[in-house]
């Protein structure tokens, strides 16, 4: 069973909805199945009873309390059975409603001063409970934490009535991530012909402004550049207590900006959580080539290396704090990647980032060192600027996306092992979006590499097979050699060998970062890692010779050391400035 709890200020408004036809005439035979005393007037079954009579009965104590009554005096809880559950009777729903109001603290068992409430059924599979939050002694009930208590009670109800158990979804981190859009927000977006609700758009803009930001001032500056309005809530001392944000053009019925506090957008965007991220820091990115056109690819390669290191770290140490840092940092990398990616993959990456939002560990403090490394990677991607569709950008995108797919799969398995089914499903959904984005970038270069691999002389193919069997355990080597991507991978190994590398050493380094059992395609993961680590150029059929011929090669020796290899100066363009490492700030 699934419960949803909300509130409001109009008893009459909610009654009209509960007993009305519904937005699409979906309500059938609305009637009361339970109430505070068992004798509440029922306009659904008693023709002479009006909504006003029922409203007056429910609001009696609210009126008596006068100014002491809470402004939001309506408590509303819907309880829905699973589609596979048997049909429950009205008496069963009545007993369920009684247990829910007791668990929530609305009407404690045996308390004559409990709040007044009714349970309305207008469909076979769910009920709505409406309560007014003033007790018989004109005080307010203590309902803080009602959601957790209600969900615990639902677990007991499911077991006792033989219903589908959703206990596995009720972990302490079940409600991590942002709330789903409300029905009113969805209707507003539909009226305005918007692809998503303004709150979702605003949340994405705030998250992308935070990704890799080094200071609070930089975060606020980025928001201003996005056109986001920001207001600070301050204590009497002048200290900031929190931020609220508004999307330009999003206004309410009074033509005033629609403000959202950070925590309402996403639990991770409260001021304490924002400052905890910023406190981890982010290193200033360094791009080896002074040509700014190469920086997007360089930033993506740097980030993919960090992700691969995080995978290895998570394999060795699966503690909650390290997992929290990896997940939190991954979201920032995805936000940075979505903000700088071409239209080809931008939407899928953004959707993966939002799915990743729901994989976090809300109650766990992230390991600071690990979080700093991931945030630095996000900063390297964002500060490099947008990818403009050059061949190097596409292969770099395929490299980082292959790493992110593997990371999403590993995080899903991490959650599954701990019974976090909700987060595991979100991680798998993120992996699906990332696979789609990866395919769009990788299809063309992989096809070219596959063709090159097919044309390799038999002697060259034999050398690569020998290198694989030398570097990897027998089972992994056999699996690798039987994968569909073998030809493309053989082409990459041959290209690395021609550039002066030892393929066996490269393989051992690339495969040693993380066991590849979780990868969809081990050859694809290793292919992009080796091309990145060896500094191999874009595949010849799609490369622009003038952009990569001057790249310094890196030679991997049999000892595992890397040394710079000189290239023919006449074959490379003369740089306008010495090729020293540069930093870029935005």
NUSE-166732 format. One record per residue (C-alpha): residue in one letter; x, y, z; residue number from 1. Coordinates in pm, 1 decimal, always signed. Layout:
<recs>
   rest         px         py         pz    nr
      a          X          Y          Z   NUM
...
</recs>
This chain:
<recs>
   rest         px         py         pz    nr
      x       +0.0       +0.0       +0.0     1
      x     +113.5     +353.8      -73.2     2
      x      +26.0     +655.6     +139.9     3
      x      +49.9    +1019.1      +35.9     4
      x      +11.5    +1291.5     +298.3     5
      x      -60.6    +1659.3     +239.2     6
      x     -246.8    +1951.8     +388.0     7
      x     -453.7    +2258.0     +310.9     8
      x     -671.0    +2535.7     +443.6     9
      x    -1011.4    +2459.1     +287.7    10
      x    -1222.7    +2175.3     +421.3    11
      x    -1498.2    +2252.2     +172.4    12
      x    -1261.4    +2250.8     -123.9    13
      x    -1133.5    +1902.7      -42.7    14
      x    -1486.7    +1771.1      +24.4    15
      x    -1604.6    +1888.9     -316.7    16
      x    -1316.0    +1705.9     -479.9    17
      x    -1364.9    +1383.7     -281.8    18
      x    -1739.7    +1364.3     -348.0    19
      x    -1723.5    +1516.2     -696.6    20
      x    -1686.5    +1337.4    -1030.5    21
      x    -1307.9    +1377.1    -1047.4    22
      x    -1108.2    +1548.6    -1318.3    23
      x    -1189.3    +1281.7    -1575.6    24
      x    -1512.0    +1142.4    -1425.7    25
      x    -1310.2     +867.4    -1262.4    26
      x    -1481.0     +885.7     -921.6    27
      x    -1738.6     +614.0     -868.2    28
      x    -1994.0     +602.2     -585.4    29
      x    -1812.7     +838.3     -341.2    30
      x    -1917.9     +765.4      +18.2    31
      x    -1785.4     +765.6     +373.7    32
      x    -1645.8     +435.8     +501.9    33
      x    -1532.2     +561.4     +844.1    34
      x    -1531.0     +868.3    +1066.3    35
      x    -1426.8     +998.4    +1409.7    36
      x    -1745.5     +872.1    +1579.2    37
      x    -1897.4     +645.3    +1313.2    38
      x    -2193.8     +878.9    +1260.1    39
      x    -2062.7    +1156.3    +1033.6    40
      x    -2322.0    +1286.1     +784.4    41
      x    -2259.5    +1131.0     +442.5    42
      x    -2360.6    +1339.4     +137.8    43
      x    -2269.1    +1044.8      -82.6    44
      x    -2530.5     +808.7      +61.8    45
      x    -2777.5    +1041.9     +234.7    46
      x    -2964.2    +1264.6      -16.9    47
      x    -3066.5    +1521.1     +246.8    48
      x    -2710.1    +1580.7     +370.8    49
      x    -2520.9    +1874.3     +219.6    50
      x    -2150.0    +1947.8     +194.1    51
      x    -2205.7    +2243.9     +425.4    52
      x    -2341.1    +2019.4     +700.6    53
      x    -2043.7    +1785.9     +676.6    54
      x    -1801.1    +2079.1     +659.6    55
      x    -1953.3    +2238.5     +970.4    56
      x    -1927.3    +1910.6    +1161.9    57
      x    -1561.3    +1866.3    +1070.1    58
      x    -1470.8    +2231.8    +1131.0    59
      x    -1654.8    +2267.7    +1462.5    60
      x    -1339.8    +2279.9    +1674.9    61
      x    -1155.9    +2489.6    +1418.0    62
      x    -1425.4    +2755.6    +1452.9    63
      x    -1418.7    +2725.7    +1832.1    64
      x    -1040.9    +2770.2    +1841.7    65
      x    -1062.5    +3088.6    +1638.5    66
      x     -721.1    +3250.2    +1594.4    67
      x     -554.5    +2962.6    +1778.8    68
      x     -643.3    +2724.6    +1495.5    69
      x     -365.4    +2657.3    +1244.1    70
      x     -399.5    +2827.4     +908.2    71
      x     -338.6    +2494.7     +732.1    72
      x     -592.1    +2306.0     +941.3    73
      x     -673.4    +2028.3     +689.0    74
      x     -478.2    +1700.1     +705.3    75
      x     -520.7    +1482.5     +395.6    76
      x     -391.3    +1128.0     +351.8    77
      x     -465.3     +901.4      +57.5    78
      x     -400.7     +526.6      +93.5    79
      x     -385.3     +313.8     -219.8    80
      x     -368.3      -64.7     -252.1    81
      x     -151.9     -233.9     -512.9    82
      x     -312.7     -330.6     -841.9    83
      x     -247.8     -697.6     -760.6    84
      x     -420.3     -682.9     -419.8    85
      x     -766.3     -828.5     -366.6    86
      x    -1069.8     -600.0     -346.9    87
      x    -1107.2     -467.5       +7.7    88
      x    -1449.1     -415.0     +165.5    89
      x    -1572.8      -90.1     +317.5    90
      x    -1531.9     -239.0     +666.6    91
      x    -1170.0     -326.2     +592.8    92
      x    -1100.4      +21.9     +463.5    93
      x    -1265.5     +164.8     +776.8    94
      x    -1031.6      -35.3    +1000.3    95
      x     -733.1      +70.8     +788.6    96
      x     -835.3     +438.3     +821.0    97
      x     -869.7     +404.4    +1199.6    98
      x     -520.0     +259.8    +1226.1    99
      x     -376.9     +534.0    +1002.6   100
      x     -516.4     +824.6    +1208.6   101
      x     -393.2     +656.5    +1527.5   102
      x      -45.1     +603.1    +1384.5   103
      x      -25.1     +958.4    +1251.6   104
      x     -122.5    +1109.4    +1587.1   105
      x     -436.2    +1266.8    +1444.5   106
      x     -671.0    +1067.2    +1669.0   107
      x     -474.7     +858.3    +1923.0   108
      x     -645.7     +539.2    +2033.3   109
      x     -880.4     +590.2    +2329.4   110
      x     -837.1     +970.2    +2323.2   111
      x    -1177.2    +1144.4    +2345.5   112
      x    -1016.1    +1470.2    +2232.0   113
      x     -878.8    +1326.4    +1907.0   114
      x     -927.7    +1526.5    +1589.5   115
      x    -1236.1    +1485.9    +1376.4   116
      x    -1187.3    +1290.2    +1055.9   117
      x    -1362.2    +1102.0     +778.1   118
      x    -1247.4     +838.0     +527.9   119
      x    -1399.2     +865.6     +178.8   120
      x    -1395.8     +591.4      -83.0   121
      x    -1462.9     +684.5     -443.9   122
      x    -1272.5     +400.8     -615.9   123
      x    -1212.5      +31.0     -557.4   124
      x     -843.3      +59.4     -477.0   125
      x     -800.5     +359.8     -245.2   126
      x     -946.5     +589.9      +19.3   127
      x     -888.2     +950.2     +124.0   128
      x     -871.9    +1052.2     +488.6   129
      x     -961.8    +1412.4     +573.0   130
      x     -899.7    +1541.6     +925.5   131
      x     -917.3    +1885.0    +1084.3   132
      x     -620.0    +1958.2    +1307.8   133
      x     -782.7    +2091.6    +1623.2   134
      x     -838.4    +1859.3    +1917.6   135
      x    -1135.8    +1857.2    +2154.9   136
      x     -942.8    +2068.2    +2407.2   137
      x     -875.8    +2318.0    +2124.0   138
      x     -503.2    +2234.9    +2100.8   139
      x     -319.5    +2107.4    +1797.3   140
      x     -223.9    +1741.0    +1761.5   141
      x     +138.4    +1630.3    +1759.2   142
      x     +175.7    +1487.9    +1411.7   143
      x     +537.8    +1561.9    +1334.1   144
      x     +690.9    +1255.2    +1169.1   145
      x     +347.6    +1126.4    +1070.6   146
      x     +467.0     +990.3     +736.5   147
      x     +718.8     +751.3     +887.8   148
      x     +470.2     +620.6    +1144.1   149
      x     +201.0     +575.5     +878.8   150
      x     +436.6     +378.5     +655.9   151
      x     +536.7     +155.4     +948.3   152
      x     +168.8      +89.5    +1015.8   153
      x     +108.4       +8.9     +649.1   154
      x     +376.1     -259.7     +668.1   155
      x     +183.9     -423.6     +954.9   156
      x     -146.4     -389.7     +768.8   157
      x       -2.5     -551.3     +455.4   158
      x     +123.4     -848.5     +653.4   159
      x     -202.7     -894.6     +847.0   160
      x     -432.5     -865.8     +543.6   161
      x     -212.5    -1064.6     +306.9   162
      x     -152.8     -770.0      +72.3   163
      x     +151.5     -699.0     -142.3   164
      x     +433.3     -593.9      +92.4   165
      x     +618.9     -275.1       +7.2   166
      x     +830.3     -284.4     +322.8   167
      x    +1148.9     -293.5     +114.4   168
      x    +1068.8      +55.5      -18.7   169
      x    +1039.5     +202.8     +330.3   170
      x    +1408.0     +237.1     +418.5   171
      x    +1525.5     +553.5     +590.3   172
      x    +1652.2     +681.2     +254.5   173
      x    +1334.8     +585.5      +63.6   174
      x    +1233.1     +948.0      +24.9   175
      x    +1571.6    +1077.7      -83.0   176
      x    +1571.5    +1312.9     -376.0   177
      x    +1322.3    +1578.5     -481.1   178
      x     +947.4    +1542.6     -456.0   179
      x     +746.5    +1454.8     -762.2   180
      x     +560.2    +1740.3     -935.9   181
      x     +214.8    +1804.0     -795.3   182
      x      -95.8    +1768.0    -1006.2   183
      x     -140.9    +2145.3    -1009.0   184
      x     +216.2    +2196.7    -1132.5   185
      x     +166.1    +1943.1    -1409.2   186
      x     -155.2    +2115.5    -1518.8   187
      x      +21.4    +2453.1    -1519.7   188
      x     +301.7    +2316.4    -1737.4   189
      x      +47.1    +2160.8    -1972.4   190
      x     -144.6    +2489.1    -2006.3   191
      x     +177.6    +2671.7    -2091.0   192
      x     +295.5    +2397.0    -2326.8   193
      x     +613.7    +2349.0    -2121.7   194
      x     +823.9    +2029.8    -2143.3   195
      x     +848.8    +2015.4    -1762.0   196
      x     +717.6    +2202.1    -1460.3   197
      x     +880.2    +2535.8    -1364.7   198
      x     +995.9    +2381.3    -1036.1   199
      x    +1183.1    +2107.2    -1222.6   200
      x    +1339.6    +2362.7    -1457.5   201
      x    +1441.1    +2576.9    -1161.3   202
      x    +1586.8    +2279.4     -973.8   203
      x    +1798.2    +2184.0    -1275.1   204
      x    +1929.4    +2540.5    -1311.1   205
      x    +2021.3    +2560.9     -942.2   206
      x    +2193.5    +2221.5     -948.3   207
      x    +2391.9    +2309.1    -1260.6   208
      x    +2498.5    +2636.6    -1098.5   209
      x    +2622.0    +2445.0     -794.9   210
      x    +2808.6    +2177.1     -994.8   211
      x    +3180.2    +2219.8     -931.6   212
      x    +3139.9    +2568.4     -780.9   213
      x    +3435.9    +2653.5     -554.7   214
      x    +3269.5    +2917.3     -336.4   215
      x    +2926.2    +3040.4     -236.0   216
      x    +2994.1    +3363.5     -424.0   217
      x    +3064.4    +3170.7     -743.8   218
      x    +2743.7    +2971.5     -695.5   219
      x    +2539.2    +3292.2     -662.1   220
      x    +2714.7    +3446.8     -962.3   221
      x    +2629.5    +3146.2    -1176.7   222
      x    +2265.5    +3170.1    -1068.9   223
      x    +2256.5    +3532.5    -1177.8   224
      x    +2408.4    +3436.0    -1514.0   225
      x    +2125.4    +3183.1    -1555.6   226
      x    +1875.7    +3460.5    -1481.6   227
      x    +1763.3    +3293.2    -1157.1   228
      x    +1633.2    +3529.4     -890.8   229
      x    +1776.1    +3467.9     -544.7   230
      x    +1667.0    +3587.7     -202.5   231
      x    +1839.2    +3523.3     +128.8   232
      x    +1654.3    +3456.1     +452.6   233
      x    +1854.3    +3600.6     +741.7   234
      x    +1854.4    +3573.8    +1118.9   235
      x    +1840.2    +3889.6    +1336.6   236
      x    +2219.2    +3864.6    +1359.3   237
      x    +2242.6    +3898.3     +982.2   238
      x    +2358.9    +3540.8     +926.9   239
      x    +2208.8    +3362.5     +626.7   240
      x    +1955.3    +3095.1     +720.8   241
      x    +1862.6    +2981.6     +374.2   242
      x    +1812.8    +3070.0      +10.5   243
      x    +1500.8    +3082.8     -199.4   244
      x    +1494.2    +3088.9     -577.4   245
      x    +1254.0    +3200.7     -850.9   246
      x    +1249.1    +3125.0    -1221.4   247
      x    +1223.1    +3427.9    -1450.7   248
      x     +875.0    +3452.0    -1597.6   249
      x     +718.5    +3211.6    -1346.3   250
      x     +452.9    +3414.0    -1164.3   251
      x     +145.5    +3338.8     -957.6   252
      x     -210.5    +3469.4     -992.9   253
      x     -104.8    +3798.0     -826.4   254
      x     +176.4    +3841.9    -1081.5   255
      x     +436.9    +3787.7     -809.3   256
      x     +742.7    +3562.0     -855.4   257
      x     +691.9    +3201.2     -746.6   258
      x     +962.9    +3138.3     -486.9   259
      x    +1097.0    +2800.1     -376.3   260
      x    +1329.5    +2744.0      -85.4   261
      x    +1630.5    +2528.2     -165.5   262
      x    +1504.5    +2241.2      +48.6   263
      x    +1168.2    +2247.8     -131.6   264
      x    +1343.5    +2209.2     -464.4   265
      x    +1560.8    +1924.6     -339.1   266
      x    +1670.9    +1815.1      +10.3   267
      x    +2031.4    +1846.6     -114.6   268
      x    +1979.7    +2216.9     -191.8   269
      x    +1919.9    +2336.3     +163.1   270
      x    +2178.7    +2590.5     +278.8   271
      x    +2357.7    +2347.6     +516.9   272
      x    +2382.2    +2085.5     +238.6   273
      x    +2504.7    +2344.4      -13.2   274
      x    +2772.7    +2464.9     +225.8   275
      x    +2879.0    +2109.4     +305.6   276
      x    +2941.1    +2052.3      -65.5   277
      x    +3130.5    +2377.6     -105.2   278
      x    +3338.4    +2299.6     +203.5   279
      x    +3471.4    +1989.0      +27.4   280
      x    +3624.6    +2223.7     -228.5   281
      x    +3703.6    +2180.3     -595.7   282
      x    +4047.2    +2200.3     -754.7   283
      x    +4105.0    +2449.9    -1035.1   284
      x    +4114.9    +2253.5    -1363.4   285
      x    +4429.5    +2230.3    -1571.7   286
      x    +4416.1    +2179.3    -1948.5   287
      x    +4750.9    +2074.7    -2101.4   288
      x    +4686.3    +2223.8    -2446.7   289
      x    +4664.2    +2605.3    -2477.4   290
      x    +4411.2    +2564.7    -2760.6   291
      x    +4073.2    +2620.4    -2595.9   292
      x    +3899.2    +2409.0    -2858.8   293
      x    +4060.1    +2100.4    -2701.8   294
      x    +3946.9    +2178.1    -2348.9   295
      x    +3598.0    +2016.2    -2358.4   296
      x    +3752.6    +1683.0    -2460.4   297
      x    +4030.7    +1723.7    -2204.1   298
      x    +3781.2    +1800.3    -1927.2   299
      x    +3576.3    +1492.3    -2013.1   300
      x    +3883.4    +1271.2    -2018.8   301
      x    +3992.6    +1404.0    -1678.6   302
      x    +3645.6    +1341.8    -1536.2   303
      x    +3628.4     +988.8    -1676.6   304
      x    +3960.1     +909.5    -1505.7   305
      x    +3817.4    +1033.9    -1175.0   306
      x    +3504.3     +822.3    -1222.7   307
      x    +3712.5     +512.5    -1291.5   308
      x    +3911.6     +579.8     -973.8   309
      x    +3584.8     +617.6     -779.3   310
      x    +3472.3     +279.5     -912.6   311
      x    +3791.1     +116.9     -788.0   312
      x    +3758.1     +291.3     -451.4   313
      x    +3397.9     +177.8     -413.1   314
      x    +3501.9     -177.8     -496.0   315
      x    +3767.3     -176.3     -222.5   316
      x    +3569.5      +16.3      +40.9   317
      x    +3188.8       -2.5      +23.6   318
      x    +3128.5     +212.1     +332.9   319
      x    +2825.5     +440.4     +331.1   320
      x    +3028.1     +763.6     +346.7   321
      x    +3231.7     +673.1      +39.0   322
      x    +2922.0     +566.0     -151.1   323
      x    +2750.2     +892.6      -52.6   324
      x    +3047.9    +1092.7     -185.5   325
      x    +3051.5     +897.0     -511.6   326
      x    +2679.0     +940.2     -567.7   327
      x    +2674.6    +1308.2     -473.9   328
      x    +2976.7    +1382.4     -690.5   329
      x    +2832.2    +1184.7     -981.1   330
      x    +2525.4    +1407.2     -980.7   331
      x    +2746.9    +1715.2    -1010.0   332
      x    +2941.9    +1559.6    -1298.4   333
      x    +2616.3    +1474.8    -1476.3   334
      x    +2483.2    +1826.7    -1419.5   335
      x    +2804.3    +1973.8    -1562.3   336
      x    +2795.2    +1732.2    -1855.1   337
      x    +2431.5    +1812.0    -1933.9   338
      x    +2505.0    +2185.0    -1926.7   339
      x    +2791.7    +2151.6    -2176.9   340
      x    +2677.7    +1868.7    -2405.9   341
      x    +2533.9    +1907.8    -2756.7   342
      x    +2166.1    +1855.5    -2828.4   343
      x    +2248.8    +1502.4    -2943.9   344
      x    +2272.1    +1376.9    -2584.4   345
      x    +2183.0    +1668.7    -2356.8   346
      x    +1829.3    +1554.2    -2274.2   347
      x    +1927.9    +1196.8    -2189.3   348
      x    +2214.9    +1312.4    -1966.9   349
      x    +1986.5    +1558.6    -1785.4   350
      x    +1731.6    +1281.6    -1727.4   351
      x    +2008.7    +1056.0    -1596.1   352
      x    +2110.3    +1330.9    -1352.8   353
      x    +1753.6    +1361.1    -1223.7   354
      x    +1730.1     +983.4    -1183.0   355
      x    +2058.0     +989.6     -991.1   356
      x    +1900.3    +1246.3     -756.2   357
      x    +1695.1     +958.1     -616.9   358
      x    +1990.7     +734.0     -542.6   359
      x    +2146.0     +948.4     -268.5   360
      x    +2199.6     +864.8      +97.6   361
      x    +2012.6    +1142.6     +272.3   362
      x    +2125.3    +1052.7     +624.3   363
      x    +2492.0     +984.9     +547.8   364
      x    +2774.6    +1240.1     +546.1   365
      x    +2987.4    +1210.7     +232.8   366
      x    +3360.7    +1140.0     +262.8   367
      x    +3519.5    +1481.2     +204.3   368
      x    +3825.5    +1371.2       +5.6   369
      x    +3622.3    +1158.8     -234.4   370
      x    +3362.1    +1431.6     -277.6   371
      x    +3633.2    +1688.7     -355.5   372
      x    +3775.6    +1467.1     -631.7   373
      x    +3433.3    +1424.4     -795.2   374
      x    +3349.6    +1795.4     -763.1   375
      x    +3685.7    +1883.4     -917.8   376
      x    +3598.0    +1658.4    -1211.6   377
      x    +3265.6    +1839.4    -1253.0   378
      x    +3449.4    +2171.7    -1247.8   379
      x    +3689.9    +2050.8    -1516.7   380
      x    +3394.7    +1963.3    -1742.3   381
      x    +3202.5    +2285.0    -1677.5   382
      x    +3493.4    +2530.3    -1699.3   383
      x    +3606.5    +2379.7    -2029.6   384
      x    +3294.6    +2518.7    -2191.1   385
      x    +3042.1    +2354.4    -2424.2   386
      x    +3137.9    +2076.8    -2663.1   387
      x    +3083.2    +2208.0    -3014.5   388
      x    +3068.0    +1877.0    -3199.2   389
      x    +3432.2    +1827.8    -3297.9   390
      x    +3540.4    +1467.3    -3347.1   391
      x    +3750.8    +1477.1    -3029.0   392
      x    +3445.6    +1592.7    -2833.0   393
      x    +3242.7    +1295.3    -2953.2   394
      x    +3501.1    +1034.1    -2857.2   395
      x    +3562.9    +1205.2    -2523.7   396
      x    +3187.0    +1201.1    -2461.4   397
      x    +3175.6     +828.7    -2539.4   398
      x    +3463.0     +774.9    -2294.3   399
      x    +3302.3     +951.2    -1999.8   400
      x    +2957.3     +808.8    -2074.7   401
      x    +3091.7     +452.6    -2078.5   402
      x    +3241.6     +518.1    -1734.3   403
      x    +2915.6     +668.7    -1608.3   404
      x    +2709.2     +372.7    -1732.8   405
      x    +2934.9     +136.3    -1540.9   406
      x    +2917.6     +359.9    -1232.9   407
      x    +2535.3     +364.1    -1244.1   408
      x    +2524.1      -15.8    -1268.6   409
      x    +2766.2      -54.5     -976.3   410
      x    +2567.7     +190.3     -761.1   411
      x    +2246.6       +0.8     -842.4   412
      x    +2411.2     -321.1     -723.1   413
      x    +2539.3     -144.8     -411.4   414
      x    +2185.0      -35.5     -321.1   415
      x    +2035.7     -374.7     -405.9   416
      x    +2278.0     -548.5     -171.0   417
      x    +2146.8     -327.5     +110.3   418
      x    +1778.1     -368.4      +32.0   419
      x    +1739.0      -16.8     -112.1   420
      x    +1515.3     -120.6     -400.5   421
      x    +1387.2     +229.7     -469.3   422
      x    +1737.3     +373.6     -510.7   423
      x    +1848.3      +70.4     -711.9   424
      x    +1562.5     +124.9     -957.5   425
      x    +1658.8     +492.0     -990.3   426
      x    +2022.9     +400.0    -1059.5   427
      x    +1915.5     +149.5    -1325.8   428
      x    +1693.7     +415.9    -1483.8   429
      x    +1993.3     +651.1    -1492.6   430
      x    +2201.1     +377.1    -1655.9   431
      x    +1937.1     +336.5    -1929.1   432
      x    +1947.0     +709.5    -2011.8   433
      x    +2326.7     +704.8    -2015.1   434
      x    +2333.8     +401.3    -2245.7   435
      x    +2117.0     +590.4    -2494.1   436
      x    +2344.5     +895.1    -2477.0   437
      x    +2654.0     +673.8    -2509.9   438
      x    +2521.1     +498.6    -2819.5   439
      x    +2459.1     +829.6    -2994.3   440
      x    +2820.6     +936.8    -2945.1   441
      x    +2994.1     +599.4    -2980.7   442
      x    +2815.7     +445.7    -3279.7   443
      x    +3015.7     +621.4    -3554.3   444
      x    +3369.9     +591.2    -3410.4   445
      x    +3307.0     +230.8    -3302.6   446
      x    +3189.9     +143.6    -3654.9   447
      x    +3508.9     +295.4    -3797.8   448
      x    +3724.5     +106.0    -3547.3   449
      x    +3537.9     -215.5    -3623.4   450
      x    +3617.6     -174.5    -3993.7   451
      x    +3985.0     -110.4    -3914.6   452
      x    +3990.4     -416.9    -3691.4   453
      x    +3853.0     -635.9    -3967.7   454
      x    +4132.7     -517.8    -4197.6   455
      x    +4414.7     -591.5    -3952.9   456
      x    +4669.3     -848.6    -4075.4   457
      x    +4637.4    -1183.5    -3902.5   458
      x    +4977.7    -1136.6    -3739.2   459
      x    +4863.2     -809.7    -3578.7   460
      x    +4544.0     -971.0    -3450.1   461
      x    +4744.6    -1259.5    -3304.5   462
      x    +4969.0    -1016.9    -3115.6   463
      x    +4666.5     -845.3    -2959.7   464
      x    +4514.5    -1179.8    -2858.9   465
      x    +4844.7    -1272.0    -2694.0   466
      x    +4853.2     -936.0    -2510.8   467
      x    +4501.9     -993.3    -2375.7   468
      x    +4582.6    -1343.6    -2254.8   469
      x    +4899.4    -1210.7    -2093.0   470
      x    +4732.1     -920.4    -1912.2   471
      x    +4401.2    -1070.8    -1798.3   472
      x    +4288.1    -1384.0    -1614.1   473
      x    +4193.3    -1667.9    -1845.8   474
      x    +3816.0    -1640.1    -1791.5   475
      x    +3811.7    -1262.5    -1848.0   476
      x    +4035.3    -1293.2    -2154.4   477
      x    +3811.2    -1557.4    -2310.6   478
      x    +3499.5    -1349.4    -2247.4   479
      x    +3665.1    -1042.5    -2395.8   480
      x    +3773.9    -1223.5    -2710.7   481
      x    +3417.9    -1350.9    -2768.1   482
      x    +3244.2    -1012.4    -2738.1   483
      x    +3094.4     -837.9    -3039.0   484
      x    +3326.5     -540.2    -2998.2   485
      x    +3645.3     -741.6    -3040.5   486
      x    +3737.9     -604.6    -3386.4   487
      x    +3715.8     -241.0    -3270.4   488
      x    +3914.6     -322.9    -2958.7   489
      x    +4182.8     -501.6    -3159.4   490
      x    +4214.6     -190.7    -3379.1   491
      x    +4271.1      +26.1    -3072.4   492
      x    +4534.4     -211.2    -2930.2   493
      x    +4713.1     -220.7    -3266.0   494
      x    +4705.4     +158.2    -3287.4   495
      x    +4848.6     +184.7    -2935.4   496
      x    +5121.3      -64.0    -3024.7   497
      x    +5210.3     +136.9    -3336.0   498
      x    +5237.6     +447.3    -3118.8   499
      x    +5501.9     +280.3    -2903.4   500
      x    +5292.1     +141.0    -2618.0   501
      x    +5297.2     -204.2    -2467.2   502
      x    +4934.9     -329.0    -2512.9   503
      x    +4965.5     -577.2    -2225.9   504
      x    +5065.8     -300.4    -1983.8   505
      x    +4784.3      -73.5    -2102.2   506
      x    +4537.3     -359.3    -2062.9   507
      x    +4652.1     -440.0    -1712.5   508
      x    +4623.1      -75.6    -1609.2   509
      x    +4280.0      -25.6    -1767.6   510
      x    +4129.3     -351.1    -1639.7   511
      x    +4278.8     -311.6    -1293.9   512
      x    +4075.5       -2.6    -1205.4   513
      x    +3760.7     -205.2    -1151.8   514
      x    +3642.0     -558.2    -1220.7   515
      x    +3450.3     -555.5    -1547.0   516
      x    +3179.1     -807.8    -1458.4   517
      x    +2929.7     -523.0    -1415.5   518
      x    +2999.8     -368.0    -1756.0   519
      x    +2753.9     -412.7    -2043.4   520
      x    +3052.2     -450.5    -2277.2   521
      x    +3399.3     -496.4    -2131.6   522
      x    +3559.4     -433.5    -2470.8   523
      x    +3384.0      -96.0    -2503.1   524
      x    +3491.7      +16.3    -2154.7   525
      x    +3851.4      -94.7    -2210.3   526
      x    +3856.5      +51.3    -2560.7   527
      x    +3779.9     +404.4    -2442.1   528
      x    +4002.3     +379.4    -2136.0   529
      x    +4300.8     +272.9    -2343.1   530
      x    +4246.4     +541.4    -2607.4   531
      x    +4228.0     +799.2    -2328.6   532
      x    +4526.6     +669.2    -2130.1   533
      x    +4744.5     +628.8    -2436.4   534
      x    +4651.0     +967.4    -2578.6   535
      x    +4539.0     +811.7    -2905.3   536
      x    +4387.2    +1049.6    -3159.1   537
      x    +4031.8    +1044.9    -3284.6   538
      x    +3966.1     +753.2    -3518.7   539
      x    +4127.0     +833.1    -3855.9   540
      x    +3808.0     +828.5    -4062.9   541
      x    +3651.1    +1107.2    -3861.3   542
      x    +3959.1    +1299.3    -3749.6   543
      x    +4070.9    +1641.1    -3867.8   544
      x    +4446.2    +1594.7    -3918.5   545
      x    +4538.7    +1948.7    -3823.1   546
      x    +4382.5    +1923.6    -3478.6   547
      x    +4569.5    +1621.0    -3347.1   548
      x    +4894.3    +1574.9    -3540.1   549
      x    +5078.6    +1792.3    -3293.7   550
      x    +4961.6    +1605.4    -2986.9   551
      x    +5247.8    +1472.1    -2779.1   552
      x    +5244.7    +1094.3    -2758.5   553
      x    +5286.3     +910.9    -2432.5   554
      x    +5474.2     +582.9    -2441.4   555
      x    +5389.5     +308.5    -2191.4   556
      x    +5691.1      +92.0    -2118.4   557
      x    +5697.7     -266.1    -1999.2   558
      x    +5766.7     -141.8    -1647.3   559
      x    +5444.5      +55.6    -1642.3   560
      x    +5619.3     +395.1    -1652.5   561
      x    +5501.5     +659.5    -1895.4   562
      x    +5743.0     +888.4    -2077.0   563
      x    +5684.5    +1165.6    -2330.6   564
      x    +5783.5    +1077.7    -2686.8   565
      x    +5901.8    +1351.5    -2925.4   566
      x    +5717.2    +1405.8    -3251.4   567
      x    +5833.6    +1559.3    -3577.8   568
      x    +5812.0    +1939.0    -3526.9   569
      x    +5752.0    +1990.8    -3897.7   570
      x    +5436.7    +1779.9    -3881.6   571
      x    +5261.2    +1992.0    -3620.2   572
      x    +5124.3    +2346.5    -3623.3   573
      x    +5327.7    +2602.6    -3434.6   574
      x    +5139.3    +2699.7    -3117.3   575
      x    +5075.9    +3064.2    -3047.9   576
      x    +5196.3    +3016.8    -2690.5   577
      x    +5416.1    +2760.1    -2513.9   578
      x    +5220.6    +2437.0    -2445.9   579
      x    +5229.2    +2477.2    -2070.9   580
      x    +4936.8    +2370.0    -1848.7   581
      x    +4669.5    +2636.6    -1834.7   582
      x    +4384.7    +2702.5    -1599.4   583
      x    +4053.4    +2843.1    -1700.1   584
      x    +3810.1    +3026.4    -1479.5   585
      x    +3458.3    +3117.9    -1564.7   586
</recs>
